[in-house]
Amino acid sequence: MDLSDLIDRHAAFAPQKAAIRFQSRTLTYATFAERIAAAARALKSGLGIGRGDRVAMLSTNHPDYLVLLYACARLGAMLVPLNWRLAPPEQVFILSDASVKALVVEEGLATVIAPLMEALPDARVIGLDFAPARCTSFEQLLAAGSGDGRNATIDLSCPLLLVYTSGTTGRPKGAVLRQEALVWNAAMSQHMHGLTSDDHVLTVLPFFHVGGLNIQTTPALQLGATVTIHPRFTPDAALAALDEDRPTLTVLVPSTIQALIEHPRWNGTDVSTLRAVTTGSTLVPQPLIDAVTARGVPVLQVYGSTETCPIAVYTRLGGDLSRGASTGLPGLHCEARIVDEAGHEVPSGTPGEVVVRGPNVLSEYWGNAAATREALRDGWYHTGDIGTRDADGYFYVRDRKKNMIISGGENIYPAEIERVLHEHPAVAEAAVIGCPDPKWQEVPVAYVVRRRGMPVDAEDLLRHVAAQLARFKIPRDVVFVDDLPRNALGKVQHFRLKEMAKAT
């Protein structure tokens, strides 16, 4: 049995039930299952996709994103979701690191095709909604497919998702999640939300994040519920969907909650069908929670990461939601602890590192044995996050991963930006920190030491970064300094820079 069999089962039990709604289209479970089967046949017969092969997807949210996910599951292949906000050089690095055999790309994001073909000339390019020059479209691929669309010995132990996270060393790492991780993650989502086949999920967060893909979307489909998906989040479209589509559940990050509650239509939008709003990805400001609960909608919090699929710790609908700063209890099918440097569990109230163990956790970092050994110790995934646990077992995440910036729900590692800044000939030293921002929660700010005799201004450096990194990673400001604070070992003390930023 593989993950796609769950869709087939729902197609048998309720063939005319709406599975996916997208713009003016509705895919019933029967048509969804048929399209998955057609995609699997096409990938196998037309592209030679087999067990363990990597297929990348570069697109805004689209029904065929999910079709491709389950088709890969049927073949034992791996889907590589690409962040469409990244710059083409970043995307090409991921595609090359994963050695993808095929890329399915949306027309509006096709600028990656030329550099991809140069880096990986044997990779096949498929246009999701168009036919690229000398390539084919997804519809043409499906029409030409033949055979059974199955590979032998495929089961839930097969890797399915290869999701890249921003790297603390300046390069992203690919977290490998098995099919079974999505099964157990869905079981925890069901427990968290009281999710049933009667629910209607509104998905506005991007599928290239496991939050948008796996907190509610795939769990809902694996339970036979209905999912309405938007290509990307806009406040107007999300509020209209709440009014008109009448969803029962949705996931929002703090920046999207803020965008909704600041919209002139927020107070007039009918949210009466919402059973809950789920949020996470960063520390959630209490005023945002209060603004949603004031409309009579409970707010659930979830803690996790790409490496945990992502559900690991959560508050539960119908459970204790009175501890506003808490992200909840360890999930029903995984374990979580707070440990010291030696890996020993610490008493309640004592800060330590959050570690997670369970079938939802990554199996490895792709092609990176050293990073895998560092993160997975005795079966426990070491998050790098610092938290505490109260006497009742509720978790409180106090600090985020070392130096990480979370801006509008996007993870930004300063090392990535620092790496690019150091490539500029006029930069002697550079360090990046996150500074508070009323809209995005945090934005990156760069501190730079110029090379002697080589003048450079902030605009020059920002243009240099913009040529290589995604827009959301471009520093909001560049501060020129004579030197950077360092410890006795010469390591830059980012916390000292944050203190300097607060003092200005």
N, C-alpha and C positions, 0 to 999 in steps of 0.2 A: 504493500500500500504506500502511496505517496500523497503529498499534500493536495494535489489536484483531484484526487478521488473524493475529497470532501465536497467539492463543488459538484461533481457528478452525482453524489448522493442527494444533495439538495435539489438538483435538476430532476431526479427521479421522484422525490417526494412532493415537490411543489414546482413543476416546470414553468408555470406562468407567473410565479412570484417575481417581483422586480428585484433584481440583484444590484444593478448599478444604474443610477440616473446621472446623466451628464448633458448639460445644456438642453437641447430638445430631444435627446435620445434616451431610450430605456432599454437596457439589456435584461431580459428575464434570465432566470437561472438556466433555462434550457438553451437560450442563445449564447449565454456566457460560456457554458460548458462546451457547446459546439465550437465556439471560436477558439477556446483553449486547445481543443483537440486538433483543429485546423492549424493553429500556430505551431503545435508540437510536430505535426507531420511536416510542415514547411521547413522548420528549423532543422529537422533531421535529414529530410530528403534533399532540400535545396541548399543548405549551408553545411551539412555534415556535422551538426552539433551533437555531441555525445556526452557521456558522463564526465563531469569535471570541467567541461569547456566553459569559457566565460563569454557571456553576452551582455553588452553594456546598453543602457537606456539613457538617453539625454533628451528630456522632454519635460514640459510642465505636466501637471496631473492630467491623466487621460485614461479612459477605460482600457486601452490596449497596454498600458503600463502593467495593469493587474493581469491581463491576459498573458503577457509575456512572463510574468512571475510564475504563474501556475503552469505554463507550458515548460518552463525551465525545470520546475519541480518534476514534471512527468518524465523528462529526459534525464534527470540527474545532473543537469547543467546548473550553472551559477549565474544569477543576475547581478550586474554591477550597476547600481543606480548612480548617475552622475549629477552633481549639483550644477544646475544651469546658471547659478550666480557666479561660478568660478570663471576665471579668465581661461582662454584656450590653452595657454602653456600649462596651467594647472590640470586641466582636463586631460591633455595629452600625456602628462606624467602618469596619471592614474591608469589610463588606457594601456600605456606601455608597461607599467608595473604589473598590471593584471594579465598582460598578454591576451587581450580580448580577441576572440575569433570573429565577432560581429558587433556592430554598433547600430542600434535603431535610434534615429535622430529626427527631431521635429524641425520643420523647415526654418522656423525663426531662430534656430540655434545652430544652423549648418556651418557657421564659420569654423567649426572644429574639424570639418572634413578634410580640408587640404593639409593641415599639419598632421592629422592622424595618418593619412595615406603616405606621407613622407616618413613618419616614424614607424608605422606598421603597414607596409605595402600589401601584405597578404590578408589583412583584415577586410571583411565584407561590410559595406555600408548599406543600410536599408532606410529609406525615407519613411517616416511614420505617416506623414500627411502629404507627401510629394514624391516624385521620382527624381533623385539626384542624377546629374550627368554620369553616364556610363554605369549607373547603378539601377536599383529597382525600388519600387515602393512596397510597403508592408502588405497592401492589398494584392499586389501582383505576386508577391511571395506566397501569400496564403492560397491564392488561386492555383498556383503551380504545385502545391504540396501533394505528396502521395505517400502511401504506405500506412503503417499502423500508428506512427507517432509515439512509440514506446521504446524504451531501452531496457535490456535485461537487468535484473538484480538492483532495481531502484527501490529504495525504501526511505523511511523518515530519518535514517542516519546520514543520508547524503547531504553534503553542503549545498546551500541554496542561495544565500545572500553573501555578497562580498561588498561590504560597505566601508568606504574610506572615511577616516576621521582625521582631523587636522593633527599634524605631528608635532610633538614637543621638541623634536630635533630639527624642525623646519620642513620636514616632508611628511605627507599623510601616510597612515598605515591602514591596511585593509583588514577589517575584522570579518572573520568567517563565521557565519551563523548557519547551523544545520536546519533541515526542515523541521526536526523535532523541536527546535527552539521556538519556532512560530506556533507550534501546537500548544506547548506549555505556556507560552506568552499569552495566547488566546484564552486559555483556561483561567489565567489570572485576570485578564481583562473581564471575562465573564463574571468572576467573583467580585471584582472591584465595582463594576457598573450594574450588576444584576442584569447583564446583557442577555437578551433572548431573541428569537427569530422575529418577534413583533417590533423590535426596535428599528429606528430609522436614524442612521448616523450621517451627520453633515461633516465632510472632510474638506478643509480649506488649507491645511498645512501641507507642505510639499512631500511627495513620496520619496524624494531622495534622502529624507531623514527617516530613521526608523520610527520616530514619533508620529509623523503623518501617516506612515505606512502601517504601523503595527500596534499602536495603542488602542485604536478602535476599528480601523478599516479592515484589515485582514481578519481580526477576530469576528467582526460582524458577518463577513462573507462565509467564514468557516462555521458559523452558527445559523446561516440561512436568513440573515436580516437584510435590510435594504441600505445601500450607501449612496448618498448624493455627493458627487465630487465636483469641486471647482478647479479650473486650471491653476489658479493661484489666488491668494487672499487679496480681496479688496473689501473695505468696510461696507460700501454700498451693496455689493453682491451678497455678502454674508448676512447683512440685515434683511435684505429682500428674501433670502432663503429662509430665514427664521420666520418671517411673516407668511410666506407663501407655501413653502415646502413642508413646514411643520415638523422638523426633526425632533427626536427625543434626546439625542446625545451629540456632543461635539467636543473637540479638543482645540484649545487655544493657548498660545504662549502669552506671557505678560504683555508684550508689545502689541499683539493683536487684540487682546482684551482692552488695552488702553485705547486703541484706535476705535473700537466699537463704542466704548462708554463716552468718548469725547465727541462722537458723531451727533449731529443735531437730531437724527432720527432714533437715537437709542431709547429714549424714554417712551416714544410712541410705538416701538416695535413690540409685537406680540411674542412673548417668550414663554407662553403658558404651557406649551407642549414639551419644553425642555425638562428632562428629569435631572440633568446635571451638566455642568461645564467642567471638563478636566483640564488641568494646567500643570506646568512643570517646566523643565529645561533650564531653569535658573531659580534663584530665590525669588519668591512671589511676594511683592509688596502687599501688605494687608489692605491698603485702600482699594486695590483692584478687586480683592476678594469681597470686600464690603460692598462695592458698587454692584457686583453681580448678585450677591445674596440679598441685597435690598430689593431686587426685582423678583424675589421668591425662588431663585434658582440656586441649589446647592453647588458649591465649588469643591471638587475633588483634586487632590494633589498626587502626583506620581513622581517618583525618583528612579532614575536609571541612566543608562547610557547606550550608545550604539552597541557596546560589547555585551549588554544584557537584554537586547532585542526590542524594546528597552525596559519593560516593566520589571521592577525589582522590589520597590517599597511603595506603598500607597495607602491613602485613606479610602474608605469604602462607603458607597452609597448606603445609607441606613446605619452606618457606624458612627463612631465618635468624631465629630468634625469641630469640636470645641477648642482643640489645640491648634490655633491658627498658624503658628510657626512650624508645626510639625508636618513632615512629608509622609507620616504614617507608619505602618507596621510592615515587616517583611512579607513578601507575597506568599500566597497560599502554596505555591509549588517551588519556592526557592528559600535559601537561607541568607540572612545578612547579619553582620556583626560589626562592632567597633573594636579595633585592635590597636595595640601599641606597636612600636618599631620591631619587636621580636615576634609579632604575630599572635600575641596573647590577648584574649578578650579582656577589655577594661571594664571597671565597675560603671554603673549608671551614673550619668553626670560628668564622666571623665572624657575629654576630647580624645579622639583617635581616628585612624583611617577606616573608612567604610569599605568592607569587603563583602563580596556576594558569591554564593555557590549555588548551582542548580542547573537543570537541563536547558534553561534559557540562555546560558552564558556562552560566549564565543568559544570555538574550539581552538583557534589559533589566530595569529596575525599572519596574513598571507606573505609567505616567503621571508619571514622575519623571526627566526628562531630566538634571537636574543630578546626581542621585545615580548615574545610569547612567554619565555621563561620569567621575565621580570613581572609581567602582569598576572600570570597564572601560577600560583604557588600552592601545592597540595590541593589542587582543585578549586581554590578560592581566587576569584578575580579581584585584584587590588585596584580600587578606583582612583586612588590619589586624592579623594575628597576627604575632608575632615568633618566629622560630625560627633554628636553625642546621642545617648539613648537615655530616656527617663526611666523611672522605676517601673512603669507599666510596659516598657518595651518600645515606645514610640520614638522614631528617629527624628533628629534635627540636624540638618546639614548646615554647618557653620561657615565653612570656607569651601570654595570650589577648587577644582584641580589647579595645581600650582601654576600661577601666572595666567591661567586661562581667562579670556574675556568672552562674555556672552552678550552679544549685541542683537537685539530683536529676535532672540531664539537661535541665532547662529553662533556656533563655537568658533572662536578666533584664538589661535595660539600666537603669542608675540614672537616666538621663534621663527615663524614663517615670514612675518614682516621684517624682522631683524635680518634674516638671511638675505632678503632682497635689498634692503638698505645697505648692507655691507658690500654688496656687489657694485655700488656706486663708487667711482674712483675718489670722490671728494669726502667720503665718509670714513673716519677713523674708527669710531665706535658708535653703536646704536643700541638702544633698549626701548621696548614698547610696553606700556601699561594700559590698563583700562581706567577710564575716568567716567564718573556718573553723567548720565544724559537723561533729560526728562522724557524723551520719546523712546529711545532704544535701550534704556537701562544703563548701558555702558557703550563707550566708543573708544577705539584705540588712539593713543597719543604717543608720539615718538620723541625720545630724547636723543639728540645727536651731537657727537663731538666731530667737528670738521678736521680734515687733514690740514696740517700747517701749509699755508701758501696756496691752498686750493679753495677759492671762494665758491659757495653754493648757497642758494636760498631755499626756503621751504617749498616754493612752487616747483622748483627743479626736482626736488626729492619726491614730491607727491606725484608728479608726472612719471617719474621713474618707477614708482610702486604701481601706479595705475596701469602701466604697460604689461605687468606680469601677474598681478593679483586681482581678485574680484573687488568690485566697488566697495562692498561692505567692509573689506579689510584695509582700505586706504585710511591712514591716520587722519583724524579730524584736525590735528594740529601737529606742528613740528617745533620742538623747543630746543634751541641750541645751547649747549652747556660746555664748560671747559673740561669737565671730567665726569665720570659716572661713579656713583657710590659702589664700592666693592667690599667683600669680606676678606678675611686673611688669606683665603685660597684664590682670591682674584675673581670670584664669581660676582656678577652684578646683583646688587640688592634691590630687587624691584619694589619691595615694600618701602624702602627709603624714598624712591622716586614718587610713590603714591603719597607719602607724607609731604614731600616737596610740593606736589600738585595741590594738595588740600590747603597748604599754607599760602598759595598764590591767589 
